[in-house]
Structure formats: C-alpha cells, structure tokens
Amino acid sequence: MMLEIQNLHVEVAGKPVLFGVELSLPAGETHVLFGRNGSGKTSLLMSIMGFEDYRITKGSISYRGKEISRLGPDERAALGIGIMFQRPPTIRGLPLGQLVQLCAGPDVGVAEMAAQVGLAGFLERDVNLGFSGGEIKRSELLQLLAQDPEVVLLDEPESGVDLENIGLIGEAIKGLLQKEKRRQREKSGLIITHTGHILNYLEADRGYVMCDGRITCTGNPRELLEDIQEMGYGGCLRCER
Amino acid sequence: MREIGRKGMNRAAAARGKKAAFGEDLDLEKYTMEAPEHAYQEKMSELAEMDRKRMEMAGVDAGGKERSGSFVQLDNSVVHRSAGEKGVEVLGTREALEKYDWLQEYMWKTVDVDADKFTAAVELDDFNGYFIRALPGARTVFPVQACLYIKQQGLAQRVHNIIIAEEGSELHIITGCTSDARLPAGLHLGVSEFYVKKGAQVTFTMVHNWAENLDVRPRTGTIVEEDGVFISNYICMEPVRSLQMYPKASLVGRGALARYNSILVAQKGSSMDVGAKVSLEAPGSRAEVVARAITRGGDIISRGLLVGEVEGVKAHLECRGLILAERGLIHAIPELVGKVEGVDLSHEAAVGKIAKEEVEYLMARGLSEEEATATIVRGFLNVNIEGLPPILQSEMQTMLEQLEEKAL
C-alpha cells in the first residue's frame, strides 16, 4: 500500500478537525475527496504532508508500510510525497526557475518542463508574485513535475482556472500520475475536488465524501459526484449507502 | 585659500559642536585627526599596507580588472589613483581643487557645511577624497572603483568626494569602505556630492565593510538635472558600531530620476540609522527608495522621505524588515510630503519574522528547514535593481552572495 491512514485524529490550534479518518491508497490508483468547504479535506492533505500546525493526536499515517507521522514535510517530500497547494504563499526574491531547479536537482533541465505547462516566460519571476489563479496552479504543477513524487496530493487543482487552462492542467496531472501507462503504473494521487470538473480530464479509481472531519461515504467517484450533484452534500448526510 | 572655502570655514567653525539631527552623538575630541602620510603607489597591486581580502569584500579589485579607473585613500592619504578609460577623470579632491578653479563651485553645494559637527570637521581639518568626472557624452562601460580605508587607530578619516557626470555621460562607481578588521576605534566622515547633469546617468554602488568598533557618518547630496538618472545602491552587512546617514537627492530637472536601494544587516552590537530623502522639484521627476533590513541582534532605523514640490511627480518608498534574532530592533519611518495638487507619492513598510507558511512551503518541496529559511532570507535581500548594467548586476550578485554567507 502506498499510503495508509488509520483512525487519524488531528487538531489545529487546539481545535479538533479530523475525527478518525481511514483511507488506503494503493500504488497506481487515483482517489478523489469530495466535501463542503470546511469539511476537513485540506486538513487531511496538510496532515499527510506533515505541516506543524496540524497536530496528530491519535492514529497513524504510513507510506509504503513505514510510519511517517513524526517526520517533517521535507523528510516526507524526500520519501516521495508531493503536494499542490490551493493557495501557496508568495516568495519574494526567489525566482520560480530557481525553486524548480531545487526541486528537480542540479542536472535536470527545467526550461522544457516549464514550456510543458506554459510557463517558459515565468522562470525569472518571483514565486507566485502577481500570478493569476491559473498561473499559480501551473506553477504548482511545474514544481511537482520537477519533484516527480510517488504520491501526489492535489488540493482543488481546477479552482480559479479558466476553461482554456483546465485542459492543460488536466494533461499535466495525467502525466504526473502516469495515466498513459495501462500497466505497472506506480504513481498514486489523492485529489480534492469541490466541483468534480477534474474528473472530465482524468479517471479516478475511488471517491470519498468528507463531512465534519470524517469520511462519511466511499464509492465510485463518478457515481458519488452524480449523487452530490443531484442531492447536494446535505443528501450525503442523510445517505444510507 | 578658496573663496568658498573661507566662507565655508566660518560657517563650519560655528558648527564645530553642532549635534547631528539623527544618530548617536560622538565626541570628536576622542579621535585623532592625524595619521602618518602613506606612500603613493603607481600600481594598486603594490598597496601592501592594506588587507586585500577586505578590499575585495567591499568590491574593490586590486588588479583593477574591468575597471575604468581606481582610487584608493588610506587614512588621509591618497595612495593610488588612475583612470583607464577615455572621458573619465579620477583625481584626489585636493589635487583636483588645485587643477580646476571652477571646482570651488561644486564644494558644499548639495550638503551644508554647517549641517552638523561632522560636516564641519571635514571642512575644518585637512580632508581628502576623490574627484570623479565623466566628460560630456562619455559613456563608460566599466565602473570606476574607489576604496576608502582606515588603518590608523582612533583616526577620524575625513573625505570630501565630488562626482560630476557631465551632460549625456554615463558613469558607474563602486565604492568600498573598509578598515582593518581589528581596529579598536575609528571614525569615517565622508561627504559626497554628486552632480548628474542633463541626460547623464550615474550608478553608485557602495559597500561598507567596517569593523565592530567603527563609527560612520557619511553625508551625501545629489543634484539631478533634466532627464538625468541617479541610482544608488548601498550594502552594509558587516558589523559597525554606529552608522548614520540620510543622503538627499534633489531632482531639479524635468524627467529626472533617482533610485535608492539599501541592504542592511545589523549584527549584534551594531546600530544603524539609514535612509534616503528625495525632493521632487521638477515635473515628470520620479523616485524610488527601497530598503531591506535584517537584524541579527542590532538596531536599525530605516528612514525615507519623499517630498513632492511640484505637480506631476511620482515616487514610492518601500521598507521591509526581518527580525532574525530574539533581540533586535527595526524601526521603519517612511515619510511623504506633498506640497501641491497632482503629486503621486506612496509607501509600504512591513516588519516581521519569516513566515512559517513560506518555510513549510519550501520544506514540502524537499528543502530542510535551514535551507528553506536561508532561501527565503536570500530572496528577501534580492532586490531587483532596475537600470544597473549587467556587468554590475552580476558583480553585485556575487558580492552579495559572499557577504550573505558571512553575515547570515
């Protein structure tokens, strides 16, 4: 199992935000998290990445069978976990190209990667400074392409992106997750989607609905999305699936 | 005796005890005005009495490579001066005053001789300094380098620099001010007057590498005429006991432009009061004052003053401070004065610590906490200086990297 989360309880600033989350992500699979704003989706991703404010009070997170919940984000990144932030910070004075090079390692050419996501002209610009919504997403993807992680955590990759960009972003995510491979695919993804639009661009194997810090429903992602579209998240609460 | 000098002498004498408007008051009696005369060297490489490494850290290349001229003052003696490019003159100020009668007109025009006891002392006691001039239309590629060095213990080094960029000329200057690292006491009094004439461009990059017992009081004024450009870059990351300077540019010609960039790192025991004033006196004149201040335990007052005297001027002031020590002070004082309708003046100031969010963002990309922090701090100091020629830009980058490694 690539990623295994068991009975995960997390607090932020003393306030519990996750209550016993269970989730298993096998190698090569892509799973999708649905849920209202504030349901705990982002908290779950942040906890998997190991950010300090997300304090694990109970339960475990393991990666390829190894308990990682005491490791820092840098150590988790080194193992092969990568994250696309929904609202990344701006880093003044640090050119994007330099950060991408740091992610990729010294011998990798980053210009080609940048061209792939339409950011060839952005390498000299400060990370995220004055970037549009779509540019931020592409910048995040570029950093992930350079990192080439085994487990990709994506927080609303389609939010704030116009139609023109969404296809490009979808393609880049497919690349990250080795969707071109039918067999022996190893990369796994866990994607937060509020609208489900991203499912028009890539196949997912499993879906979850989160509600009030818990996973309340699991199933085929398209079917889940149809139910949500039909009944809203309120329907999920009443659902007896 | 110089005509202006006599008048100046009287005014200076009256200001002998006058405290400066800002900064710690210093007792000039505690310093010596005397230093042994040092021998002049035709070749910079023969300047054996100075610490070559410290000069290099301040941007001064003893080989004079890629320089259009060089000037070195050791204590109060000019020990080397040379000009290598056509259209550029490099002389000691005393020598230049003897050579050119008209130079009197340029003395104490942009800085008041009786501003405070420090300006007065430069006039009253024997001074030296450099005279750098670009002739009309001369466009230098390589910078002129100047080094002011204090070796004599307890010396109050007096310097009066005059820089003239004649009409349509382009002049780049790198000044490195430094001293023996272990000097127990010393004071640098440096008056610099810049004249940027019509359509001329001056970039002035000054690196201060003083020592922890040195006090430093530069006094600088600049006049920029029509379509002239003045860019001043100032870097001080090494320890200094106290440093106070508040240079002023007067933009007197239509379309004149001034830019000040300062990078300050105050180590424990250092006290810095640094800023820039720009008076926008002609339509279409513009200015930008940018400061990046980091304290590692020392105190920094970062000032800025923009004065819009006429309609149709635009200027911006920016000060960002980072506190990287438990104790340490950054006090940003941005001031804007608009005197007429139609001025566009703005400022932004921010003082704080490194955002944890930024550190963790980089950690998620695989950088350790230390690497992430260092990357953010380097970025913070990475001021993009518009208008600096590429050769200076890359040189400054290298210099910054060396200094950062030592200072942070």
Chai-1 contact restraints between the chains, C-beta under 6 A:
chainA,res_idxA,chainB,res_idxB,connection_type,confidence,min_distance_angstrom,max_distance_angstrom,comment,restraint_id
A,M49,B,A364,contact,1.0,0.0,6.0,A-B,restraint_1
A,F51,B,E360,contact,1.0,0.0,6.0,A-B,restraint_2
A,P73,B,E360,contact,1.0,0.0,6.0,A-B,restraint_3
A,P73,B,M363,contact,1.0,0.0,6.0,A-B,restraint_4
A,P73,B,A364,contact,1.0,0.0,6.0,A-B,restraint_5
A,D74,B,M363,contact,1.0,0.0,6.0,A-B,restraint_6
A,D74,B,G366,contact,1.0,0.0,6.0,A-B,restraint_7
A,D74,B,S368,contact,1.0,0.0,6.0,A-B,restraint_8
A,A77,B,A364,contact,1.0,0.0,6.0,A-B,restraint_9
A,A77,B,G366,contact,1.0,0.0,6.0,A-B,restraint_10
A,A78,B,G366,contact,1.0,0.0,6.0,A-B,restraint_11
A,I83,B,A364,contact,1.0,0.0,6.0,A-B,restraint_12
A,P88,B,Y361,contact,1.0,0.0,6.0,A-B,restraint_13
A,P89,B,E357,contact,1.0,0.0,6.0,A-B,restraint_14
A,P89,B,E358,contact,1.0,0.0,6.0,A-B,restraint_15
A,P89,B,Y361,contact,1.0,0.0,6.0,A-B,restraint_16
A,I91,B,E358,contact,1.0,0.0,6.0,A-B,restraint_17
A,I91,B,G379,contact,1.0,0.0,6.0,A-B,restraint_18
A,R92,B,G379,contact,1.0,0.0,6.0,A-B,restraint_19
A,G93,B,G379,contact,1.0,0.0,6.0,A-B,restraint_20
A,G93,B,F380,contact,1.0,0.0,6.0,A-B,restraint_21
A,G93,B,N382,contact,1.0,0.0,6.0,A-B,restraint_22
A,L94,B,G379,contact,1.0,0.0,6.0,A-B,restraint_23
A,C103,B,R365,contact,1.0,0.0,6.0,A-B,restraint_24
A,Q143,B,R365,contact,1.0,0.0,6.0,A-B,restraint_25
